[in-house]
Amino acid sequence: MRVWPCGSAEPETSSVNFMGVGAVEPNAVVVPVDATGEVCVVSSAETDVVVDVSAWFDAAVREATGRIVDTRYGIGPVPGG
């Protein structure tokens, strides 16, 4: 079975492999969605498929960087206690 973002080329490698007749096999695949939020699924044999979305990646937001503690030049021993 292959899973990929619709609108792009179908991959040549599988996302889920055949485990035997009657086998119920869970699996997890990270697949980006296309511009409309869809993924395509194709199987080389008749099968039943359940697709659950358990998480997603949001657009990255770059935060301003800065140092909380500058340890490049040493800050001395850490006090006990």
ZARO-760505 format. One record per atom (N, C-alpha, C, O, CB): atom name; x, y, z; chain. Coordinates in steps of 0.001 Angstrom, whole numbers. Glycine has a CB too. Layout:
+------+---------+---------+---------+-------+
| atom |      px |      py |      pz | chain |
+------+---------+---------+---------+-------+
|   CA |       X |       Y |       Z |     A |
...
+------+---------+---------+---------+-------+
% end
This chain:
+------+---------+---------+---------+-------+
| atom |      px |      py |      pz | chain |
+------+---------+---------+---------+-------+
|    N |     851 |   -1153 |       0 |     A |
|   CA |       0 |       0 |       0 |     A |
|    C |     904 |    1225 |       0 |     A |
|    O |    1923 |    1265 |     690 |     A |
|   CB |    -972 |      -7 |    1216 |     A |
|    N |     517 |    2212 |    -778 |     A |
|   CA |    1271 |    3465 |    -852 |     A |
|    C |     362 |    4618 |    -454 |     A |
|    O |    -824 |    4639 |    -782 |     A |
|   CB |    1850 |    3688 |   -2279 |     A |
|    N |     938 |    5567 |     254 |     A |
|   CA |     218 |    6766 |     695 |     A |
|    C |    1090 |    7964 |     344 |     A |
|    O |    2293 |    7957 |     604 |     A |
|   CB |    -109 |    6723 |    2247 |     A |
|    N |     484 |    8996 |    -250 |     A |
|   CA |    1242 |   10177 |    -653 |     A |
|    C |     299 |   11358 |    -803 |     A |
|    O |    -915 |   11167 |    -876 |     A |
|   CB |    2008 |    9921 |   -1972 |     A |
|    N |     838 |   12594 |    -851 |     A |
|   CA |     -11 |   13758 |   -1074 |     A |
|    C |    -597 |   13714 |   -2483 |     A |
|    O |     148 |   13603 |   -3456 |     A |
|   CB |     784 |   15064 |    -858 |     A |
|    N |   -1904 |   13797 |   -2602 |     A |
|   CA |   -2543 |   13821 |   -3923 |     A |
|    C |   -1985 |   15002 |   -4722 |     A |
|    O |   -1613 |   16024 |   -4146 |     A |
|   CB |   -4106 |   13924 |   -3793 |     A |
|    N |   -1929 |   14860 |   -6011 |     A |
|   CA |   -1417 |   15943 |   -6846 |     A |
|    C |      74 |   15851 |   -7083 |     A |
|    O |     614 |   16597 |   -7900 |     A |
|   CB |   -1738 |   17264 |   -6225 |     A |
|    N |     758 |   14946 |   -6383 |     A |
|   CA |    2179 |   14732 |   -6637 |     A |
|    C |    2363 |   13313 |   -7172 |     A |
|    O |    1417 |   12526 |   -7204 |     A |
|   CB |    3029 |   14961 |   -5340 |     A |
|    N |    3562 |   13000 |   -7583 |     A |
|   CA |    3827 |   11688 |   -8178 |     A |
|    C |    3655 |   10568 |   -7151 |     A |
|    O |    4057 |   10697 |   -5995 |     A |
|   CB |    5245 |   11647 |   -8768 |     A |
|    N |    3053 |    9477 |   -7595 |     A |
|   CA |    2888 |    8312 |   -6723 |     A |
|    C |    4266 |    7725 |   -6409 |     A |
|    O |    5068 |    7521 |   -7320 |     A |
|   CB |    1966 |    7237 |   -7390 |     A |
|    N |    4550 |    7453 |   -5137 |     A |
|   CA |    5870 |    6914 |   -4791 |     A |
|    C |    6042 |    5485 |   -5297 |     A |
|    O |    5062 |    4777 |   -5527 |     A |
|   CB |    6080 |    6957 |   -3275 |     A |
|    N |    7281 |    5073 |   -5466 |     A |
|   CA |    7573 |    3716 |   -5915 |     A |
|    C |    7738 |    2749 |   -4747 |     A |
|    O |    7775 |    1535 |   -4951 |     A |
|   CB |    8826 |    3709 |   -6768 |     A |
|    N |    7837 |    3267 |   -3534 |     A |
|   CA |    8018 |    2418 |   -2356 |     A |
|    C |    6732 |    2360 |   -1553 |     A |
|    O |    5900 |    3264 |   -1626 |     A |
|   CB |    9174 |    2934 |   -1479 |     A |
|    N |    6578 |    1288 |    -785 |     A |
|   CA |    5351 |    1106 |     -14 |     A |
|    C |    5417 |    1828 |    1323 |     A |
|    O |    6497 |    2057 |    1869 |     A |
|   CB |    5085 |    -374 |     211 |     A |
|    N |    4249 |    2183 |    1841 |     A |
|   CA |    4120 |    2771 |    3167 |     A |
|    C |    3723 |    1713 |    4184 |     A |
|    O |    4095 |    1799 |    5354 |     A |
|   CB |    3096 |    3907 |    3155 |     A |
|    N |    2969 |     716 |    3741 |     A |
|   CA |    2518 |    -403 |    4572 |     A |
|    C |    2702 |   -1670 |    3748 |     A |
|    O |    2345 |   -1696 |    2570 |     A |
|   CB |    1012 |    -225 |    5037 |     A |
|    N |    3251 |   -2716 |    4348 |     A |
|   CA |    3509 |   -3964 |    3628 |     A |
|    C |    2471 |   -5029 |    3952 |     A |
|    O |    1904 |   -5034 |    5045 |     A |
|   CB |    4898 |   -4482 |    3958 |     A |
|    N |    2224 |   -5926 |    3015 |     A |
|   CA |    1290 |   -7036 |    3169 |     A |
|    C |    1806 |   -7986 |    4243 |     A |
|    O |    2969 |   -8389 |    4214 |     A |
|   CB |    1091 |   -7784 |    1825 |     A |
|    N |     935 |   -8347 |    5198 |     A |
|   CA |    1339 |   -9198 |    6314 |     A |
|    C |     680 |  -10573 |    6288 |     A |
|    O |     961 |  -11389 |    7166 |     A |
|   CB |    1018 |   -8516 |    7612 |     A |
|    N |    -168 |  -10855 |    5337 |     A |
|   CA |    -810 |  -12161 |    5241 |     A |
|    C |   -2320 |  -12028 |    5178 |     A |
|    O |   -2886 |  -11034 |    5632 |     A |
|   CB |    -413 |  -13036 |    6419 |     A |
|    N |   -2966 |  -13035 |    4613 |     A |
|   CA |   -4420 |  -13028 |    4468 |     A |
|    C |   -5067 |  -12989 |    5847 |     A |
|    O |   -4725 |  -13781 |    6725 |     A |
|   CB |   -4903 |  -14269 |    3672 |     A |
|    N |   -6000 |  -12068 |    6031 |     A |
|   CA |   -6726 |  -11945 |    7290 |     A |
|    C |   -5982 |  -11205 |    8383 |     A |
|    O |   -6529 |  -11005 |    9468 |     A |
|   CB |   -7076 |  -13284 |    7780 |     A |
|    N |   -4762 |  -10797 |    8130 |     A |
|   CA |   -3982 |  -10092 |    9151 |     A |
|    C |   -4530 |   -8688 |    9357 |     A |
|    O |   -4862 |   -7989 |    8400 |     A |
|   CB |   -2493 |  -10032 |    8756 |     A |
|    N |   -4617 |   -8295 |   10602 |     A |
|   CA |   -4987 |   -6928 |   10959 |     A |
|    C |   -3730 |   -6304 |   11549 |     A |
|    O |   -3308 |   -6664 |   12648 |     A |
|   CB |   -6218 |   -6877 |   11979 |     A |
|    N |   -3143 |   -5384 |   10830 |     A |
|   CA |   -1854 |   -4832 |   11220 |     A |
|    C |   -1922 |   -3318 |   11369 |     A |
|    O |   -2190 |   -2614 |   10396 |     A |
|   CB |    -788 |   -5209 |   10204 |     A |
|    N |   -1681 |   -2810 |   12577 |     A |
|   CA |   -1602 |   -1359 |   12738 |     A |
|    C |    -270 |    -857 |   12189 |     A |
|    O |     717 |   -1592 |   12152 |     A |
|   CB |   -1767 |    -956 |   14229 |     A |
|    N |    -255 |     376 |   11774 |     A |
|   CA |     962 |     984 |   11267 |     A |
|    C |     812 |    2489 |   11385 |     A |
|    O |    -302 |    2998 |   11508 |     A |
|   CB |    1247 |     555 |    9794 |     A |
|    N |    1911 |    3191 |   11349 |     A |
|   CA |    1888 |    4653 |   11385 |     A |
|    C |    2744 |    5170 |   10237 |     A |
|    O |    3847 |    4677 |    9999 |     A |
|   CB |    2402 |    5202 |   12762 |     A |
|    N |    2230 |    6155 |    9537 |     A |
|   CA |    2929 |    6742 |    8401 |     A |
|    C |    2790 |    8254 |    8501 |     A |
|    O |    1690 |    8764 |    8717 |     A |
|   CB |    2367 |    6206 |    7037 |     A |
|    N |    3890 |    8967 |    8347 |     A |
|   CA |    3851 |   10431 |    8299 |     A |
|    C |    3809 |   10827 |    6831 |     A |
|    O |    4745 |   10557 |    6079 |     A |
|   CB |    5093 |   11080 |    9037 |     A |
|    N |    2712 |   11472 |    6427 |     A |
|   CA |    2510 |   11839 |    5029 |     A |
|    C |    2050 |   13290 |    4967 |     A |
|    O |    1082 |   13650 |    5636 |     A |
|   CB |    1474 |   10895 |    4341 |     A |
|    N |    2714 |   14129 |    4185 |     A |
|   CA |    2206 |   15489 |    4024 |     A |
|    C |     908 |   15477 |    3215 |     A |
|    O |     681 |   14583 |    2400 |     A |
|   CB |    3260 |   16385 |    3337 |     A |
|    N |      79 |   16458 |    3446 |     A |
|   CA |   -1156 |   16589 |    2675 |     A |
|    C |    -901 |   17512 |    1487 |     A |
|    O |      83 |   18251 |    1463 |     A |
|   CB |   -2320 |   17135 |    3563 |     A |
|    N |   -1797 |   17464 |     501 |     A |
|   CA |   -1659 |   18369 |    -635 |     A |
|    C |   -2286 |   19720 |    -285 |     A |
|    O |   -2668 |   19948 |     863 |     A |
|   CB |   -2320 |   17767 |   -1910 |     A |
|    N |   -2391 |   20602 |   -1259 |     A |
|   CA |   -2914 |   21954 |   -1022 |     A |
|    C |   -4353 |   21954 |    -526 |     A |
|    O |   -4789 |   22920 |     100 |     A |
|   CB |   -2823 |   22770 |   -2289 |     A |
|    N |   -5102 |   20879 |    -799 |     A |
|   CA |   -6496 |   20806 |    -347 |     A |
|    C |   -6654 |   19952 |     904 |     A |
|    O |   -7775 |   19693 |    1343 |     A |
|   CB |   -7374 |   20251 |   -1453 |     A |
|    N |   -5524 |   19510 |    1486 |     A |
|   CA |   -5583 |   18719 |    2710 |     A |
|    C |   -5832 |   17244 |    2491 |     A |
|    O |   -6281 |   16555 |    3408 |     A |
|   CB |   -6635 |   19254 |    3587 |     A |
|    N |   -5551 |   16736 |    1292 |     A |
|   CA |   -5847 |   15342 |     978 |     A |
|    C |   -4582 |   14512 |     797 |     A |
|    O |   -3525 |   15024 |     427 |     A |
|   CB |   -6695 |   15260 |    -274 |     A |
|    N |   -4723 |   13201 |    1071 |     A |
|   CA |   -3699 |   12221 |     735 |     A |
|    C |   -4345 |   11151 |    -127 |     A |
|    O |   -5549 |   10915 |     -31 |     A |
|   CB |   -3050 |   11602 |    2017 |     A |
|    N |   -3558 |   10510 |    -958 |     A |
|   CA |   -4041 |    9413 |   -1797 |     A |
|    C |   -3523 |    8099 |   -1238 |     A |
|    O |   -2410 |    8030 |    -717 |     A |
|   CB |   -3596 |    9597 |   -3278 |     A |
|    N |   -4339 |    7055 |   -1352 |     A |
|   CA |   -3997 |    5719 |    -872 |     A |
|    C |   -4267 |    4744 |   -2006 |     A |
|    O |   -5340 |    4782 |   -2607 |     A |
|   CB |   -4811 |    5337 |     417 |     A |
|    N |   -3312 |    3871 |   -2308 |     A |
|   CA |   -3511 |    2841 |   -3323 |     A |
|    C |   -2947 |    1526 |   -2795 |     A |
|    O |   -1920 |    1497 |   -2118 |     A |
|   CB |   -2835 |    3239 |   -4675 |     A |
|    N |   -3637 |     453 |   -3118 |     A |
|   CA |   -3202 |    -885 |   -2733 |     A |
|    C |   -3133 |   -1753 |   -3980 |     A |
|    O |   -3929 |   -1588 |   -4904 |     A |
|   CB |   -4160 |   -1508 |   -1675 |     A |
|    N |   -2183 |   -2675 |   -4004 |     A |
|   CA |   -2060 |   -3577 |   -5148 |     A |
|    C |   -2996 |   -4776 |   -5032 |     A |
|    O |   -3067 |   -5594 |   -5949 |     A |
|   CB |    -623 |   -4057 |   -5283 |     A |
|    N |   -3715 |   -4890 |   -3916 |     A |
|   CA |   -4669 |   -5984 |   -3714 |     A |
|    C |   -5907 |   -5435 |   -3019 |     A |
|    O |   -5861 |   -4367 |   -2410 |     A |
|   CB |   -4035 |   -7142 |   -2879 |     A |
|    N |   -7007 |   -6162 |   -3112 |     A |
|   CA |   -8232 |   -5744 |   -2436 |     A |
|    C |   -7992 |   -5741 |    -930 |     A |
|    O |   -7430 |   -6688 |    -380 |     A |
|   CB |   -9424 |   -6679 |   -2805 |     A |
|    N |   -8416 |   -4678 |    -274 |     A |
|   CA |   -8177 |   -4549 |    1162 |     A |
|    C |   -9159 |   -3568 |    1772 |     A |
|    O |   -9830 |   -2826 |    1055 |     A |
|   CB |   -6735 |   -4099 |    1438 |     A |
|    N |   -9243 |   -3564 |    3072 |     A |
|   CA |   -9980 |   -2552 |    3822 |     A |
|    C |   -8954 |   -1671 |    4511 |     A |
|    O |   -7929 |   -2155 |    4990 |     A |
|   CB |  -10974 |   -3197 |    4859 |     A |
|    N |   -9231 |    -381 |    4558 |     A |
|   CA |   -8283 |     566 |    5139 |     A |
|    C |   -9015 |    1485 |    6093 |     A |
|    O |  -10111 |    1962 |    5797 |     A |
|   CB |   -7564 |    1382 |    4041 |     A |
|    N |   -8405 |    1729 |    7234 |     A |
|   CA |   -8883 |    2738 |    8176 |     A |
|    C |   -7776 |    3779 |    8281 |     A |
|    O |   -6626 |    3441 |    8562 |     A |
|   CB |   -9242 |    2112 |    9595 |     A |
|    N |   -8119 |    5040 |    8057 |     A |
|   CA |   -7140 |    6123 |    8146 |     A |
|    C |   -7533 |    7023 |    9305 |     A |
|    O |   -8625 |    7591 |    9319 |     A |
|   CB |   -7057 |    6934 |    6808 |     A |
|    N |   -6650 |    7149 |   10266 |     A |
|   CA |   -6844 |    8050 |   11402 |     A |
|    C |   -5791 |    9143 |   11332 |     A |
|    O |   -4623 |    8866 |   11059 |     A |
|   CB |   -6763 |    7282 |   12762 |     A |
|    N |   -6196 |   10373 |   11576 |     A |
|   CA |   -5240 |   11471 |   11708 |     A |
|    C |   -5022 |   11662 |   13197 |     A |
|    O |   -5927 |   12082 |   13918 |     A |
|   CB |   -5753 |   12804 |   11012 |     A |
|    N |   -3821 |   11352 |   13652 |     A |
|   CA |   -3554 |   11435 |   15085 |     A |
|    C |   -2732 |   12663 |   15455 |     A |
|    O |   -2617 |   12995 |   16635 |     A |
|   CB |   -2839 |   10190 |   15548 |     A |
|    N |   -2166 |   13334 |   14474 |     A |
|   CA |   -1381 |   14547 |   14733 |     A |
|    C |   -1157 |   15256 |   13407 |     A |
|    O |   -1407 |   14692 |   12341 |     A |
|   CB |     -11 |   14211 |   15431 |     A |
|    N |    -688 |   16486 |   13478 |     A |
|   CA |    -315 |   17207 |   12265 |     A |
|    C |     767 |   18203 |   12617 |     A |
|    O |     933 |   18583 |   13776 |     A |
|   CB |   -1540 |   17920 |   11624 |     A |
|    N |    1496 |   18616 |   11605 |     A |
|   CA |    2544 |   19613 |   11759 |     A |
|    C |    2006 |   20935 |   11244 |     A |
|    O |    1527 |   21018 |   10113 |     A |
|   CB |    3847 |   19198 |   11005 |     A |
|    N |    2083 |   21948 |   12054 |     A |
|   CA |    1647 |   23278 |   11663 |     A |
|    C |    2814 |   23987 |   10975 |     A |
|    O |    3953 |   23523 |   11036 |     A |
|   CB |    1140 |   24090 |   12898 |     A |
|    N |    2528 |   25087 |   10336 |     A |
|   CA |    3587 |   25871 |    9706 |     A |
|    C |    4583 |   26321 |   10776 |     A |
|    O |    4194 |   26735 |   11868 |     A |
|   CB |    2996 |   27098 |    8947 |     A |
|    N |    5850 |   26236 |   10449 |     A |
|   CA |    6885 |   26614 |   11406 |     A |
|    C |    6896 |   28126 |   11606 |     A |
|    O |    6732 |   28893 |   10657 |     A |
|   CB |    8266 |   26127 |   10933 |     A |
|    N |    7087 |   28529 |   12827 |     A |
|   CA |    7223 |   29943 |   13167 |     A |
|    C |    8580 |   30110 |   13823 |     A |
|    O |    8851 |   29511 |   14864 |     A |
|   CB |    6059 |   30440 |   14112 |     A |
|    N |    9414 |   30903 |   13231 |     A |
|   CA |   10755 |   31093 |   13772 |     A |
|    C |   10705 |   32094 |   14916 |     A |
|    O |   10228 |   33218 |   14763 |     A |
|   CB |   11734 |   31569 |   12674 |     A |
|    N |   11201 |   31664 |   16048 |     A |
|   CA |   11254 |   32529 |   17221 |     A |
|    C |   12586 |   33273 |   17241 |     A |
|    O |   13584 |   32799 |   16697 |     A |
|   CB |   11061 |   31709 |   18525 |     A |
|    N |   12587 |   34434 |   17872 |     A |
|   CA |   13825 |   35183 |   18036 |     A |
|    C |   14762 |   34385 |   18941 |     A |
|    O |   14334 |   33820 |   19948 |     A |
|   CB |   13551 |   36604 |   18625 |     A |
|    N |   16035 |   34344 |   18575 |     A |
|   CA |   17000 |   33607 |   19382 |     A |
|    C |   17713 |   34536 |   20342 |     A |
|    O |   17794 |   35741 |   20108 |     A |
|   CB |   18012 |   32889 |   18493 |     A |
|    N |   18216 |   33988 |   21396 |     A |
|   CA |   18971 |   34755 |   22376 |     A |
|    C |   19524 |   33820 |   23434 |     A |
|    O |   19065 |   32685 |   23568 |     A |
|   CB |   18095 |   35846 |   23019 |     A |
|    N |   20492 |   34284 |   24174 |     A |
|   CA |   21093 |   33466 |   25221 |     A |
|    C |   20484 |   33816 |   26572 |     A |
|    O |   20303 |   34985 |   26913 |     A |
|   CB |   22621 |   33656 |   25253 |     A |
|    N |   20177 |   32782 |   27320 |     A |
|   CA |   19727 |   32987 |   28696 |     A |
|    C |   20947 |   33086 |   29595 |     A |
|    O |   21009 |   33941 |   30478 |     A |
|   CB |   18784 |   31836 |   29162 |     A |
|    N |   21920 |   32204 |   29365 |     A |
|   CA |   23190 |   32219 |   30091 |     A |
|    C |   24289 |   32052 |   29056 |     A |
|    O |   24229 |   31148 |   28223 |     A |
|   CB |   23257 |   31086 |   31196 |     A |
|    N |   25288 |   32916 |   29104 |     A |
|   CA |   26399 |   32832 |   28171 |     A |
|    C |   27520 |   32038 |   28826 |     A |
|    O |   28201 |   32544 |   29718 |     A |
|   CB |   26888 |   34248 |   27746 |     A |
|    N |   27718 |   30793 |   28388 |     A |
|   CA |   28742 |   29929 |   28981 |     A |
|    C |   29976 |   29802 |   28096 |     A |
|    O |   30842 |   28966 |   28356 |     A |
|   CB |   28167 |   28553 |   29250 |     A |
|    N |   30062 |   30608 |   27073 |     A |
|   CA |   31199 |   30484 |   26156 |     A |
|    C |   32529 |   30755 |   26845 |     A |
|    O |   33535 |   30149 |   26478 |     A |
|   CB |   31030 |   31433 |   24987 |     A |
|    N |   32565 |   31634 |   27817 |     A |
|   CA |   33818 |   32017 |   28463 |     A |
|    C |   33886 |   31514 |   29902 |     A |
|    O |   34757 |   31934 |   30663 |     A |
|   CB |   33983 |   33532 |   28435 |     A |
|    N |   32983 |   30626 |   30278 |     A |
|   CA |   32985 |   30085 |   31636 |     A |
|    C |   32286 |   31028 |   32600 |     A |
|    O |   32349 |   32249 |   32453 |     A |
|   CB |   34416 |   29822 |   32106 |     A |
|    N |   31635 |   30457 |   33564 |     A |
|   CA |   30937 |   31280 |   34564 |     A |
|    C |   31367 |   30896 |   35968 |     A |
|    O |   30747 |   31320 |   36943 |     A |
|   CB |   29411 |   31134 |   34423 |     A |
|    N |   32436 |   30087 |   36085 |     A |
|   CA |   32922 |   29680 |   37393 |     A |
|    C |   32183 |   28460 |   37894 |     A |
|    O |   31302 |   27927 |   37219 |     A |
|   CB |   32788 |   30813 |   38386 |     A |
|    N |   32551 |   28025 |   39088 |     A |
|   CA |   31917 |   26829 |   39642 |     A |
|    C |   30451 |   27080 |   39994 |     A |
|    O |   30042 |   28201 |   40297 |     A |
|   CB |   32677 |   26356 |   40883 |     A |
|    N |   29688 |   26006 |   39943 |     A |
|   CA |   28282 |   26096 |   40327 |     A |
|    C |   28211 |   26026 |   41844 |     A |
|    O |   28748 |   25090 |   42437 |     A |
|   CB |   27427 |   24959 |   39663 |     A |
|    N |   27555 |   27001 |   42495 |     A |
|   CA |   27480 |   26982 |   43959 |     A |
|    C |   26683 |   25778 |   44461 |     A |
|    O |   25706 |   25372 |   43832 |     A |
|   CB |   26846 |   28280 |   44476 |     A |
|    N |   27097 |   25211 |   45587 |     A |
|   CA |   26390 |   24073 |   46184 |     A |
|    C |   25114 |   24521 |   46870 |     A |
|    O |   24863 |   25712 |   47054 |     A |
|   CB |   27289 |   23345 |   47181 |     A |
|    N |   24324 |   23540 |   47240 |     A |
|   CA |   23125 |   23862 |   48011 |     A |
|    C |   21921 |   23634 |   47253 |     A |
|    O |   20821 |   23857 |   47760 |     A |
|   CB |   23134 |   25238 |   48475 |     A |
+------+---------+---------+---------+-------+
% end
